[in-house]
Amino acid sequence: MKTISIGIAGLGTVAQGVLSLLAENRSLIEQRSGVSVHVVRVASRSAKPGVDLHGADFSTDVMDLLSDSRIELIVELIGGEGLAKELIVGALNSGKAVVTANKAVIALHGNELPRQALRFEAAVAGAIPIIQALQYGLVANQFSSISGIINGTCNYMLSAMEEEGVGFDEILERAQALGYAEADPTFDVDGIDAAHKLTILMALAFGTQFEFDKVYVEGIRAITPTDINYAAELGYRIKHLGILRGHADGIEARVHPTLVPHGELVAHVSGVLNAVQVVSDAAGKTLFSGPGAGGAATASAVVADIVDTALNSQRPSVDAVVDTSKAILPVAQISSAYYLRIPTRDEPGVFAEVTQILSSHNINIEAVIQKDGHDQGESVDIVLLTQDTQEAHMNKALAQLEALASVTDTVMRIRVAPQD
Ligand SMILES: NC(=O)c1ccc[n+]([C@@H]2O[C@H](COP(=O)([O-])OP(=O)(O)OC[C@H]3O[C@@H](n4cnc5c(N)ncnc54)[C@H](OP(=O)(O)O)[C@@H]3O)[C@@H](O)[C@H]2O)c1
């Protein structure tokens, strides 16, 4: 039996999940892996008398974990960037291994961190062992695309908006009351959290640096029940997706609301669940789905990393060779099909004006929904699905459309999921 002595930083949702899981499934973990995990110290800002530390010492200063010579591995579960990064660097520099669930610190500072003894399975898609899959199970594969639902808050909100036909603000309040969204929901609903995770997946699958700044990010604030209904009429669901695609000239890395055809499995992943689809040369299309958050679910991934470190401490957390030849493509260069909702005056000739502008940019229309207004002059939506076109062309067409006197408001544009 190998033993590993660990210290845990933080005593919140995930840390409590780790303490419980290690206690409840101790003998199972030992029998299955041959690893015995001992929590010798927990350090967090404030004590939580109701939480059973199972005999571990307690400190209010997380830096105490660095000076505790018994500790071989520190589990960083305080979140944020400043102190968490300091703790991780301090641990790695003093020869302690690190396991973290902190996607922000990896996505934003991963390039500066020594990665030999750093594991972060829980940072992407919670319980889903997607990093293990990329690094172990699919190690023999070249990846062509990785895409999926990697933010449970957005998926819960879009699912509830579809089921109940209510708007963003009402659903956000509910998500906050249920604990699915933070008091400050910016990171989740504006797509930043998903972009952190996509940055990590990109580094792992395509051998890039951690390049968060080059990921195109759009959140879900602009999505309305009207768009969800039109998308359904066209045979699609709106999902907030992270998308990575490898091309000869570079990599697409984008996070945005996306129309997903009803026939795709990802379209049916609802609520707080996550799902990641990987397309690779030998294995083909594989789909991983499960809880992307929650104390116990995230603890499952954290404990897997602790055990993996005990068993394979020599394995680097990210490919040692970084491929700097692969550029991350600006979003203007990507090609996509688009959903467009164009609010127009209900007047004769408007549809012809719209199609004329699109065709002048070589944008072909795949499907149309046009509702009759009740009174002449009333605003009506022209809803279009286009064929694939380059985003730069679409941007020019949208600027011209919005300049038309007959177009009454901003055009809503949602990209359609690529066919992989
Ligand atoms: N929750 C999830 O489902 C989930 C899923 C995947 C990944 N993650 C990641 O896991 C990490 C932890 O998340 P969480 O949900 O467990 O957070 P949380 O419930 O807010 O817990 C954070 C813990 O760290 C402590 N802490 C914060 N700042 C500290 C400081 N400066 N010094 C000492 N202690 C400090 C907090 O102390 P107080 O109790 O005094 O506030 C709290 O005990 C984050 O990086 C998060 O992104 C979470």
The ligand as an ORCA input file, in Angstrom:
! r2SCAN-3c Opt
* xyz 0 1
  N     -18.167     24.247     -6.365
  C     -18.027     23.480     -7.435
  O     -18.935     22.740     -7.815
  C     -16.741     23.508     -8.223
  C     -16.611     22.705     -9.361
  C     -15.407     22.688    -10.074
  C     -14.366     23.479     -9.638
  N     -14.527     24.285     -8.556
  C     -13.385     25.110     -8.126
  O     -12.970     24.641     -6.848
  C     -12.463     25.732     -6.092
  C     -13.211     25.811     -4.758
  O     -14.574     26.009     -5.031
  P     -15.681     25.924     -3.870
  O     -16.988     25.913     -4.563
  O     -15.347     24.853     -2.912
  O     -15.481     27.348     -3.188
  P     -16.065     27.817     -1.783
  O     -17.210     26.982     -1.348
  O     -16.239     29.292     -1.872
  O     -14.863     27.507     -0.775
  C     -13.660     28.229     -0.760
  C     -12.986     27.973      0.576
  O     -11.711     28.599      0.570
  C     -11.628     29.463      1.695
  N     -10.837     30.643      1.321
  C     -11.123     31.513      0.350
  N     -10.177     32.470      0.299
  C      -9.309     32.187      1.285
  C      -8.128     32.814      1.766
  N      -7.661     33.938      1.207
  N      -7.454     32.246      2.802
  C      -7.924     31.120      3.370
  N      -9.045     30.476      2.968
  C      -9.721     31.013      1.932
  C     -13.048     29.852      2.019
  O     -13.109     30.270      3.359
  P     -14.489     30.849      4.011
  O     -15.276     29.605      4.326
  O     -14.038     31.594      5.201
  O     -15.113     31.713      2.950
  C     -13.767     28.539      1.752
  O     -13.657     27.666      2.844
  C     -12.614     26.963     -6.980
  O     -11.403     27.192     -7.675
  C     -13.695     26.568     -7.946
  O     -13.605     27.245     -9.195
  C     -15.683     24.309     -7.834
*
